[in-house]
Amino acid sequence: MLPVEDRVAAAMTAPLEEIFVAGEAVGPPEDLVRQWDLPESDRQALLRWGLPEESDLTPHFQAGADPELVPNVAGERERQVASPGDRLYTLVYWGLNEVRIGAVAGTGRVLKLQPKPTTVDDFPLAFREIYAGFYRPSVEFFGSSVAQFVEASWRWHAAGGIAGELWQDEPRNDRPWKSTRHGSAALSTASGSSWSTSSGSMVMSGPTTPARCGRKSSRSSPTRATETGTSLLYSPPLVRKFSSLEQQSSRS
């Protein structure tokens, strides 16, 4: 079998036909998508490929013809990526909370929306000192078009499945990533990063191990920084800090 770095690199560069898994694709009804105000290339991508079904990124195409999502442009960081007049078509539910990924009507830009910004006040008291000044905007850029979002989702699905196999084999996640020509691609998949597809830029944050290509995985993603502040409690630095606080408390 090829080294994992080579397999991940192949998932990032192979023609989409080679990594697409029809049995794991969720697509919207054609008559509905034809009514959406999106570039034709975006509509074609949704109809041809759909989106892969993941454990925490669930394709959920809105049922209506009119865009239903309204961004909460709460401050300057939100205004950098959206305007109050933007309306979006729902594409994905992210996690268990009210986080949505949608496409801006007219342009097809893909944004991640949550009802309000996440700030340090959303953390338990024990963690507020560590995350002083923390701010996650209520609107974040996710992709420059629906077409590239579809492509990047399938590549992430395939590459993440490979990384998931590695995580199962080495759960301590301490494998030394080789500095090879493919090392950066493999590392970005394992640790979370951004990359470019053939049709634009894409941002994915946090390490993840999605379902293995060809079959589902019931295991949740380890240490993933998702849309809620409390999920960051699982990040290693914060766990170490929390353990230290507990030890100090037990000695007092």
Secondary structure, 3 states (H helix, E strand, C coil): CCCHHHHHHHHHHCCHHHHCCHHHEECCCHHHHCCCCCCHHHHHHHHHHCEECCCCEEECCCCCCCCCECCCCCCHHHHCCCCCCCCEEEEEEECCCCEEEEEECCCCCEEEECCCCEEHHHCCHHHCCCCCCCEECCEEEEECCHHHHHHHHHHHHHHHHHHHHHHHHCCCCCCCCCCCCCHHHHHHHHHCCEEEECCEEEECCCCCCCCCCCCCCCCCCCCCCCCCHHHHHHCHHHHHHHHHHHHHHHHC
